[in-house]
Amino acid sequence: MALVRTRPLLPDVVRSELRRAIVEGEFPPGSKLPNEEALCARFAVSRITLREAVRGLIEDGYVIRRQGAGTFVTSGPALRNSLDTNFSYTEYLESSGVKVSKKVIDAQRSSGDDEVIADLDLGENDEFVVVRRVRIAGKRPAIYSIDSLPGDIVDARRDLKAFSGSLYKLLGSRGHDIDHARTIITPVLATSEIAQILDVPAGTPLQHLKQVDYNTAGRPVMRSLEWHVPSVIELRVYRRGPGPMPA
């Protein structure tokens, strides 16, 4: 039986395009969206379709409607990522309608780093590959990462092109599907080096993650250090409970 591909609904298409315009800075935080007539003309849609698209952006937290004044872009981050589930940032950003690009700064074989050796459960003389990358959402740098992977799984030169894609997909193709991860989040201030990479002023507050990913056999196969720009992408956690409390 052939699969039938359904086209996205028109309000979803308009919402995606408006969201892209917000993320890429055409409509910066605090700015007012053009009036309905202008937006209807821009997307060649009816007012009903446009209003449904904008309603979706309001529910997603991208814009807010002020009675009698218009619709304004919120001052919060344009992208929000829940830490409840571990997944590829690239796929997440693309699913949000954002144009994603990655810049691989470098990839090198290394050894002798006690913290990496401990986190990846390597031998003292085992080599690993260190990959430095920047993820860009639209035109804005969002995440700077330093990923360390065992040298028996990846090669710095042979896999250089693959490093510009999803490392989870690369690991999966080598028989190391990710089962779970352990993450520590801390607030930090951007050093001059990181500030230059992320195109923010030195001293800008960032969200820093240290994460170790484990395959289905329980082996640690990737250690990641990440610096997130909160004004571009926000990290959130869903917390349960505590439920009914004893009398």
DAWO-V989046 format. One record per run of one state. SS is the DSSP state (helix for helix, strand for strand, loop for the rest). FROM is the first residue (numbers start at 1). LEN is the number of residues. Records with the same first field share a line. If there is no record, write none. Layout:
BEGIN
SS = FROM-LEN + FROM-LEN
END
This chain:
BEGIN
loop = 1-9 + 24-8 + 33-3 + 44-3 + 61-2 + 67-3 + 74-5 + 83-6 + 96-4 + 111-3 + 120-8 + 138-2 + 151-11 + 165-2 + 174-4 + 190-2 + 199-6 + 216-4 + 229-4 + 237-11
helix = 10-14 + 36-8 + 47-14 + 89-7 + 114-6 + 162-3 + 167-7 + 192-7
strand = 32-1 + 63-4 + 70-4 + 79-4 + 100-11 + 128-10 + 140-11 + 178-12 + 205-11 + 220-9 + 233-4
END
